[in-house]
Amino acid sequence: MDTWPAPAKLNLFLHVIGRRDDGFHDLQTIFQLLDYGDELRFHVRDDGLIRREPLADGLPVEDLSVRAARCLQEATGTEAGVDIEVVKKVPVGSGLGGGSSDAATTLLALNRLWRLELDIETLNELGLSIGADVPAFVGGRSAYAEGTGERLSPLDLPGRWYCVLVPPVCVLTARIFNDPELTRDTPRRTIPGLLTGEVRNDLEPVTCRQYPIVGRCLQWLRGFGDARMTGSGSGLFVEVPDRVRGLEILAQAPSGCGGFVARGINRHPLAVQPAVGV
């Protein structure tokens, strides 16, 4: 089997501009890709079957990688199938984009392995049908995003180090966005204004109220810098000067918390080099 990377992401900020008639929200955010994430392995089949190898990580067999494979199969009519194995490193419900990244890597990988030769625009459309964050990973760049997160403008961001702390709770994104107390009127700003001005994650107050452990861990992490929540949580991050300092912080983390130290990257690994074995 070939191994394909599925990098995690951070939302460096997340502003909720308003709620649309279709129930979704208009956002402004920056997706920062990280040099840390899941790994996926694919074994191509010729019988059309799509299966995820069950692992002892609690993930459902029908996860987003399987949905992506089925979506690609249905869109192209290919008779190829695949066995998918996900080596899970990014916690579920952490706001780090693990499931969306797995789906994007599945689209990118099977487009090559099934020899479909779809262009990136088509893959982006398929990704959006799976989840709002999937195009950010299919596009292969750290990016500024608007709309539900699908309108992307690539950005070259400094390669900063981040200490990422993950409290022991799985946050349900829909529960956060449907909360009536969610702030939905943050003024829209230009990209230069967002890059140089004060920013925040508008979901933090709701997530911290619904999941108090996230709030406690966020306050603790703010003792080391300008900590913030990514996505709808539960993942939290703070910029650090280097890996050593990040590991020092993690060594003091509250009981039960996981985490990792990673550096920001501007390009998805699959956008700059082929996967192993391809």
N, C-alpha and C positions, 0 to 999 in steps of 0.2 A: 504494500500500500504506500502511496505517496503521502507526504505530510505537508499541510498547507496552514499558514498562520492566520489567526483571526484576532487582530489587536483590539484591546480595550480602548475606551475613549473617556475623556473628561468633558463635561460642559463647564468651560471656564466661567461662564455666567449663564443665566437663563431668565429672560424677561418675558412675562406673559402680557402681550399687547391687547388681547381681547378674545372673546369667544365668538365663533362663527355660527351661522345659521345651521350648519350641519352638525353642530355639537363639538367640533374640534376647536383647538385654540391656535391663534396666531402668536408666534414666538419670535424672539431674537436670541440667538445663542452663538457661541463658538465651540465647535467640536475640535478638541485636541486629541489626536491619535497618540497612543503610547507604545513603547517598545516592550509590551507585556500583554499577554492575552491567551486565549484558547488555542488549541491545535486540532485540526481536523484531518482525518485520514479517509480516503475514498478507495473503494475497490469496485471498478466498473463491472456491471453484469450485462449479459446479452438477452435476458429474459424479461426486461421491463420492470422488474421488482425494485422497489425503493425501501430499504430497511435501515434503521438505526441500530447499531450494536448496543444492547443495553449495558450500562455500566453501573457500578455501585455508588453513584453520585446523586441519586434521587431524581434525576431528570426524567421526564416522560419520554417514551420511545418516539412519540409524535411531537418532536420539538420543532423550532423554527428552521433548522437545517433540513429536516424532512419536508416541511412545507415549501421551502425554497426549491428543493429538488423536484417535487411534484408540480409546482408552478412552472418551472422550466420545461419539464417533460410535456405538460399539457399545452404550453404555448408553442412548442416546436413540433410536436407529434413524433418525437424521437422514440424509437423502440428500445433504447438503452435504459438500463437501470443502474443501481448503485447500492453498495453497503457503506454506511457512514459511521465512523467512530469519532466521537468528540472527546478530546482530552480536556476536561473542564478545569480551568484555573480561575476564571472570572465568576464570582458568586452570583447566583440568581437573585434578582430583585435588589441589585445594588446600584442601579443607575449608571453602570459602567459599560453598557451596551453589549454585553456578552452574547445574548441571543441574536440581536440584530447583526452583529459582526459575524456570528456563525452562519447566518442566512446569506450574508453578502459573500463570504468566502465560498460557500456552496455554489452560489450562482457563478462566481468567477472561475472556480475550479472546474465545475461540470461543463461550463461553456467551452473550456479547453479539452477536457477529457472526453467529452461526448462529441467533440469536433463540430460544434454548432456554428461558430464564427459570428455570434450576435455582437452588434456594436454596443458601446457603453451606454448609449441613450436607451436602447431597448432593455438592457439589464437594469438600468435605473428605474424604468417604468415597472418592470416586474418586481423589483425590490420594494418600491413604494406600495405595491398591492399587498405586501407581506407585513410591512411595518414602517412607521414614519422615519425611523433612524437608519433604515437599511441603505438608502441612497448615499448617506454620508460615508459609508464604508465601501460601497461599490465604486463611488467616485474616486476613492484612493488618495484623498488629500485631507489634511486638516483644513477646516473651512468655517466661514461665517455662514449661518443658516437663518432663513426666514420661513414664513408660512408655518406649516406643521413641522418644519425641519427639512423639507425637500428642496427648497430653493437655495442652492449652494454657491458660494463664491470662494474659491480656493485662497488660502492664506499661507504665507511663510512665517511661521511663528518661531521665536527663540527656542532652542532645545533645552528647556528648563527641566530640572528634576522635581519630582513630586513624591511626597509621602502620602500614600493612600490608605485610609483606615476604613474598615468595613465592620460596622456593628452587627451583632448576631441576630438580624431580623431581615425578613424578605418583605420589601415594600411593594404594595400593589399600586402601580402607576395610575390606573383608572380611578382608584379610590381617592387619590390625591387631586387629580384634575376635576373630579366631580364634587369636591368639597365646596359648599356654598361660601365659605370664608376665604377662598383663594382669591388673591389680588389679580385682577384681570384688566387693569387699566394703566399699566406702565407706559409712559410716552415712548413712541418710536424714535430711535436715534440713528444717526449716520454711523457707518463703520468707523471712521476716525474718532468720532465721539465715544464710541464704545471701547475702542482700544486705549484711549487716554483718560477717560472719565471714570467716575465711580460706577461700579456694577454690582449685581447681587444675583442670587437665585431666588426668584419669587415663590418657589415651592417650599422653601425651607420652613417658614412658620407653620404651614399646614402639616408637613411631614413630621416635624418635631412635636407637634401637638398630638397627632395620631399615634406616633411611635416615640414615646418619651426617651427611650434609650438613645435614639439618634440625636436628640437635643443635648443630652448629657455628654455624649461623646464629642459633639461639635464644640461645646463649650470647653471641653478638655483640650481638644486639638488647637483651639484658638490661643491657648497658652504658648504655642510655638510659632504663631504667625497668623496671617490673614486667611484662616481656614474657611472652606466653603463646601457646600454639598454639591454633588454632581447629579444631574437629572432629577428624578423624584426621590433619590436616595435608594438605599441607605448609605451609599459610599460617600466618604468625606475626603478632602485633600487639602494639603498645604504645600506651598512651594518651599523647597529646601536647596541649599547650595550644592549638595552632592549626595551620592548614594550613602556614604558613611553616616551623615547627619540623619538621613531618613531612617536608616536602620536603628540608630540610637533612639529616635522617637518611638518607633514601633516596639522596641524592647521595653518601653514603659507603658504600653497601651493598656487601657482598661481590660479587665478579665473578660474573656470570651470573644474579644474582637480579633478579626483577622486583618490582613493588609499586605502591602508590598510597596516597594520603591521602584519607580519607573521614570524614564526620560521621555519627554515629548518628542514625537517625530512628525515630519510634515507629509510623508508619503507612506501609504500602505505598502508593506513589503511586496505584495503581489503586483504593485504598480511599477516596481523598479527592477524586479528580477523574477525569473520563473521559479516555481516551487521545485523542491527536491524531486528528482526522477522524471521531470517533464522536459 
